[in-house]
Amino acid sequence: MIGPESRCPCSSGEQFGNCCARYLSTEAPAPTAEALMRSRFSAFATANADYLLRTWHPETRPAILELDPDQQWYLLEILAVHDGGAFATAGTVTFRAHYRSATDRRQRDSFTETSSFVREAGRWFYVDALELS
């Protein structure tokens, strides 16, 4: 369990309570595509599947989402952001997400993805992965 004074999983350097927790625990929308990307990473780190589904665009959202309990998400690197500002309607975020095995913490891996986001009715939504490596 991550407390409000813990460092935010999204690697912003902020305390969780002043960073992604405000989006995960309330209906307050993330103001930018990058903020949504960071909060979605924090949702993976805190096993908050409800938030992930709620912020996934209805046209691409799966009916259910089962998170792997063996994956512990511990580091997010934002590599590039294109558009996705507070007044934009679309944007992309390229990131590298790092995770490790909960059963064998020495077993680590990462992946790089470029995700697309759209803003509708004042809310950002994850649409899909444009590139994955």
Backbone as JSON, one array per atom type, in Angstrom:
{
  "sequence": "MIGPESRCPCSSGEQFGNCCARYLSTEAPAPTAEALMRSRFSAFATANADYLLRTWHPETRPAILELDPDQQWYLLEILAVHDGGAFATAGTVTFRAHYRSATDRRQRDSFTETSSFVREAGRWFYVDALELS",
  "N": [[0.84, -1.19, 0.0], [0.54, 2.16, -0.86], [1.2, 5.1, 0.75], [-0.07, 8.5, 1.24], [2.1, 10.2, 1.68], [4.2, 8.89, 0.6], [6.61, 8.46, -2.0], [5.56, 9.22, -5.28], [4.49, 6.66, -7.51], [4.77, 7.28, -10.23], [7.18, 8.44, -10.78], [7.58, 11.19, -10.66], [8.74, 12.57, -8.63], [7.29, 13.81, -6.74], [5.16, 13.71, -3.78], [2.89, 11.02, -3.36], [0.26, 11.69, -2.54], [0.06, 14.35, -3.39], [0.25, 14.13, -6.04], [-0.42, 11.74, -8.29], [-2.4, 10.43, -6.77], [-4.58, 12.1, -6.36], [-6.0, 11.95, -8.72], [-6.54, 9.25, -8.95], [-8.13, 8.66, -6.74], [-10.34, 10.27, -6.83], [-12.85, 11.91, -8.81], [-11.56, 13.85, -10.17], [-10.3, 15.07, -13.14], [-7.34, 14.2, -15.0], [-5.19, 16.79, -16.07], [-3.67, 16.88, -18.43], [-2.41, 14.93, -21.23], [0.01, 13.71, -20.54], [-0.13, 13.78, -17.71], [-2.29, 12.06, -17.37], [-1.13, 9.72, -18.38], [0.89, 9.3, -16.47], [-0.69, 8.96, -14.16], [-2.06, 6.66, -14.86], [0.04, 4.82, -14.94], [0.63, 4.84, -12.21], [-1.74, 3.73, -11.35], [-1.46, 1.12, -12.31], [0.69, 0.43, -10.66], [-0.52, 0.47, -8.17], [-2.45, -1.39, -8.41], [-5.02, -0.65, -9.4], [-7.44, -1.35, -11.13], [-9.98, -0.4, -11.76], [-9.67, 2.38, -12.13], [-8.0, 2.36, -14.38], [-9.72, 1.25, -16.32], [-11.74, 3.2, -16.28], [-10.45, 5.4, -17.36], [-9.88, 4.67, -19.89], [-10.53, 4.89, -23.29], [-13.88, 4.52, -24.39], [-14.27, 3.28, -26.92], [-12.1, 1.6, -27.32], [-11.7, 0.26, -25.0], [-11.29, -2.64, -22.98], [-13.64, -5.21, -21.95], [-13.21, -6.34, -19.45], [-10.5, -6.16, -17.11], [-7.75, -7.73, -16.08], [-5.25, -7.56, -13.81], [-1.85, -8.55, -13.54], [-0.85, -10.06, -10.68], [1.76, -10.65, -10.06], [3.39, -8.79, -11.22], [5.19, -6.01, -10.36], [5.12, -2.68, -10.64], [7.55, -0.26, -10.9], [9.03, 1.93, -11.92], [8.78, 4.72, -14.01], [9.59, 6.17, -17.05], [9.33, 9.05, -18.83], [9.66, 9.58, -22.14], [9.06, 11.1, -24.41], [6.76, 13.68, -25.31], [4.05, 14.59, -27.21], [2.03, 17.13, -28.17], [-1.12, 17.12, -26.43], [-1.62, 18.91, -24.35], [-3.23, 21.04, -21.87], [-5.29, 22.3, -23.3], [-5.49, 20.96, -25.65], [-6.78, 18.49, -27.98], [-5.88, 16.01, -28.57], [-3.09, 13.78, -28.17], [0.2, 12.34, -27.76], [2.21, 10.1, -25.83], [5.36, 8.94, -25.21], [6.89, 6.38, -23.48], [8.85, 4.54, -21.04], [8.27, 1.74, -19.18], [8.99, 0.15, -16.18], [9.17, -2.97, -14.53], [9.03, -5.54, -12.01], [9.27, -8.91, -10.81], [7.06, -10.01, -8.31], [7.47, -12.27, -6.88], [10.11, -12.97, -7.34], [12.25, -10.71, -6.91], [14.57, -10.08, -8.25], [14.13, -10.58, -10.87], [13.58, -8.66, -13.51], [12.09, -6.37, -15.87], [11.25, -4.36, -18.77], [9.29, -2.19, -20.87], [8.79, -0.28, -23.84], [6.61, 2.2, -25.01], [4.5, 4.01, -27.23], [1.82, 5.85, -26.58], [-1.51, 6.76, -27.46], [-3.74, 9.48, -26.86], [-6.91, 11.02, -26.25], [-8.91, 13.94, -25.78], [-12.01, 14.45, -24.48], [-14.99, 16.13, -23.81], [-13.72, 17.56, -21.77], [-12.14, 15.66, -20.47], [-9.32, 13.51, -20.38], [-8.51, 10.56, -22.21], [-7.07, 7.34, -22.47], [-6.28, 5.86, -25.55], [-4.97, 3.91, -27.33], [-2.06, 1.81, -27.93], [0.36, 3.02, -30.0], [2.89, 2.33, -30.79], [4.93, -0.32, -29.73], [7.53, -1.69, -27.92]],
  "CA": [[0.0, 0.0, 0.0], [1.3, 3.4, -0.97], [0.59, 6.17, 1.53], [-0.05, 9.81, 0.59], [3.4, 10.85, 1.81], [5.18, 8.1, -0.14], [6.98, 8.98, -3.32], [4.59, 8.78, -6.28], [5.02, 5.64, -8.42], [4.97, 7.79, -11.59], [8.55, 8.97, -10.87], [7.58, 12.65, -10.77], [9.49, 13.13, -7.52], [6.3, 14.36, -5.8], [4.48, 12.77, -2.89], [1.74, 10.4, -3.99], [-0.95, 12.46, -2.22], [0.06, 15.6, -4.14], [0.48, 13.82, -7.45], [-1.41, 10.88, -8.95], [-3.49, 9.98, -5.89], [-5.75, 12.98, -6.52], [-6.77, 11.48, -9.87], [-6.97, 7.87, -8.7], [-9.12, 8.52, -5.67], [-11.48, 11.16, -7.04], [-13.25, 12.07, -10.21], [-10.8, 14.96, -10.76], [-9.63, 14.57, -14.35], [-5.96, 14.59, -15.26], [-5.28, 17.97, -16.94], [-2.93, 16.7, -19.68], [-2.18, 13.53, -21.62], [1.12, 13.2, -19.72], [-0.63, 13.54, -16.36], [-3.08, 10.84, -17.42], [-0.19, 8.6, -18.52], [1.52, 9.09, -15.17], [-1.67, 8.41, -13.22], [-2.35, 5.28, -15.27], [1.15, 4.01, -14.44], [0.4, 4.71, -10.76], [-2.85, 2.78, -11.19], [-0.86, -0.22, -12.43], [1.53, 0.2, -9.48], [-1.38, 0.27, -7.0], [-3.45, -2.41, -8.8], [-6.31, 0.02, -9.47], [-8.0, -1.66, -12.44], [-11.15, 0.45, -11.99], [-9.2, 3.65, -12.7], [-7.52, 2.09, -15.73], [-10.88, 1.11, -17.19], [-12.46, 4.47, -16.32], [-9.7, 6.36, -18.16], [-9.65, 4.04, -21.19], [-11.58, 5.34, -24.2], [-14.91, 3.48, -24.56], [-14.16, 2.57, -28.2], [-11.0, 0.63, -27.3], [-11.62, -0.31, -23.65], [-11.73, -4.03, -22.85], [-14.78, -5.41, -21.05], [-12.63, -6.56, -18.12], [-9.05, -5.99, -17.07], [-7.15, -8.48, -14.98], [-3.85, -7.21, -13.63], [-1.0, -9.64, -13.1], [-0.38, -9.73, -9.32], [3.21, -10.86, -9.94], [4.11, -7.64, -11.76], [5.3, -4.82, -9.53], [5.56, -1.56, -11.46], [8.35, 0.55, -9.98], [9.71, 3.09, -12.49], [8.26, 5.24, -15.27], [10.4, 7.17, -17.72], [8.67, 9.72, -19.93], [10.69, 9.8, -23.16], [8.63, 12.17, -25.32], [5.35, 14.08, -25.24], [3.67, 15.38, -28.39], [0.71, 17.72, -27.92], [-1.69, 16.63, -25.18], [-1.67, 19.93, -23.31], [-4.5, 21.29, -21.2], [-6.32, 22.76, -24.23], [-5.43, 20.13, -26.86], [-7.79, 17.43, -28.06], [-5.2, 14.73, -28.79], [-1.67, 13.81, -27.85], [0.88, 11.06, -27.58], [3.25, 10.05, -24.82], [6.26, 7.8, -25.33], [7.4, 6.11, -22.15], [9.39, 3.23, -20.73], [7.76, 1.28, -17.9], [9.82, -0.91, -15.6], [8.48, -3.79, -13.55], [9.77, -6.7, -11.49], [8.44, -9.99, -10.29], [6.8, -9.94, -6.87], [7.98, -13.5, -6.26], [11.56, -12.97, -7.47], [12.51, -9.29, -7.18], [15.72, -9.93, -9.15], [13.62, -10.72, -12.23], [13.1, -7.34, -13.92], [11.91, -6.17, -17.3], [10.65, -3.08, -19.11], [8.85, -2.06, -22.25], [8.64, 1.09, -24.32], [5.36, 2.33, -25.75], [3.95, 5.31, -27.57], [0.37, 5.75, -26.37], [-2.3, 7.89, -27.95], [-4.75, 9.97, -25.93], [-7.83, 12.03, -26.75], [-9.63, 14.69, -24.75], [-13.41, 14.61, -24.83], [-15.79, 16.72, -22.73], [-12.83, 18.0, -20.7], [-11.44, 14.53, -19.84], [-8.38, 12.76, -21.2], [-8.69, 9.11, -22.25], [-6.1, 6.5, -23.18], [-6.93, 5.21, -26.69], [-4.27, 2.67, -27.62], [-0.62, 1.87, -28.12], [0.73, 3.19, -31.4], [4.13, 1.56, -30.95], [5.28, -1.08, -28.54], [8.78, -2.45, -28.09]],
  "C": [[0.88, 1.24, 0.0], [0.55, 4.49, -0.23], [0.71, 7.5, 0.83], [1.29, 10.53, 0.68], [4.52, 10.07, 1.13], [5.49, 8.78, -1.47], [6.02, 8.4, -4.36], [5.23, 7.73, -7.21], [5.37, 6.16, -9.81], [6.34, 8.42, -11.81], [8.62, 10.48, -11.06], [8.47, 13.3, -9.72], [8.58, 13.73, -6.46], [5.78, 13.28, -4.86], [3.22, 12.28, -3.59], [0.46, 11.21, -3.77], [-1.07, 13.77, -2.98], [0.2, 15.38, -5.64], [-0.67, 12.96, -7.97], [-2.58, 10.45, -8.07], [-4.74, 10.83, -6.07], [-6.59, 12.58, -7.72], [-7.33, 10.09, -9.62], [-8.12, 7.78, -7.72], [-10.35, 9.4, -5.84], [-11.86, 11.17, -8.51], [-12.53, 13.25, -10.87], [-10.06, 14.45, -11.99], [-8.18, 15.04, -14.43], [-5.97, 15.72, -16.28], [-4.59, 17.83, -18.29], [-2.8, 15.22, -19.99], [-1.04, 12.93, -20.78], [0.67, 12.9, -18.3], [-1.49, 12.29, -16.32], [-2.17, 9.62, -17.55], [0.45, 8.28, -17.17], [0.54, 8.47, -14.17], [-2.05, 6.99, -13.58], [-1.2, 4.34, -14.84], [0.99, 3.78, -12.93], [-0.74, 3.75, -10.48], [-2.35, 1.34, -11.35], [-0.07, -0.54, -11.16], [0.7, -0.07, -8.23], [-2.52, -0.72, -7.27], [-4.87, -1.84, -8.82], [-6.9, -0.16, -10.88], [-9.21, -0.79, -12.76], [-10.73, 1.78, -12.64], [-8.72, 3.44, -14.14], [-8.68, 1.97, -16.71], [-11.63, 2.43, -17.36], [-11.77, 5.49, -17.23], [-9.33, 5.81, -19.54], [-10.81, 4.46, -22.09], [-12.59, 4.22, -24.46], [-14.8, 2.68, -25.86], [-13.08, 1.5, -28.21], [-10.87, -0.11, -25.97], [-12.06, -1.78, -23.65], [-12.89, -4.14, -21.86], [-14.31, -5.61, -19.62], [-11.12, -6.4, -18.23], [-8.54, -6.72, -15.84], [-5.67, -8.14, -14.92], [-3.08, -8.4, -13.09], [-0.46, -9.31, -11.71], [1.12, -9.95, -9.13], [4.01, -9.69, -10.48], [4.03, -6.47, -10.8], [5.91, -3.71, -10.37], [6.3, -0.58, -10.57], [9.02, 1.78, -10.59], [9.07, 3.44, -13.83], [9.21, 6.29, -15.79], [9.58, 7.76, -18.86], [9.76, 10.1, -20.93], [10.34, 10.93, -24.12], [7.15, 12.43, -25.13], [5.09, 14.93, -26.48], [2.23, 15.83, -28.21], [0.18, 17.22, -26.57], [-1.73, 17.61, -24.04], [-3.09, 20.15, -22.79], [-5.62, 21.71, -22.15], [-6.32, 21.97, -25.53], [-6.55, 19.09, -26.84], [-7.18, 16.06, -28.31], [-3.73, 14.89, -28.42], [-1.1, 12.41, -27.78], [1.95, 11.21, -26.5], [4.06, 8.78, -25.07], [6.92, 7.6, -23.98], [8.05, 4.73, -22.09], [8.92, 2.89, -19.31], [8.57, 0.08, -17.43], [9.01, -1.67, -14.54], [9.39, -4.95, -13.13], [8.77, -7.72, -11.0], [8.27, -9.84, -8.79], [7.37, -11.17, -6.17], [9.49, -13.62, -6.35], [11.98, -11.57, -7.89], [13.73, -9.05, -8.06], [15.3, -10.03, -10.62], [12.93, -9.4, -12.63], [12.98, -7.26, -15.43], [11.33, -4.77, -17.52], [10.12, -3.16, -20.53], [8.69, -0.58, -22.56], [7.4, 1.15, -25.19], [5.11, 3.79, -26.09], [2.44, 5.15, -27.51], [-0.31, 6.98, -26.94], [-3.42, 8.19, -26.96], [-5.65, 10.97, -26.65], [-8.51, 12.7, -25.56], [-11.04, 14.94, -25.25], [-14.17, 15.11, -23.61], [-14.93, 17.05, -21.51], [-12.06, 16.9, -19.99], [-10.52, 13.85, -20.85], [-8.67, 11.27, -21.08], [-7.52, 8.47, -22.98], [-6.86, 5.83, -24.32], [-6.26, 3.87, -26.99], [-2.78, 2.9, -27.72], [-0.34, 1.97, -29.6], [1.96, 2.38, -31.72], [4.45, 0.89, -29.64], [6.58, -1.81, -28.83], [9.3, -2.9, -26.74]]
}
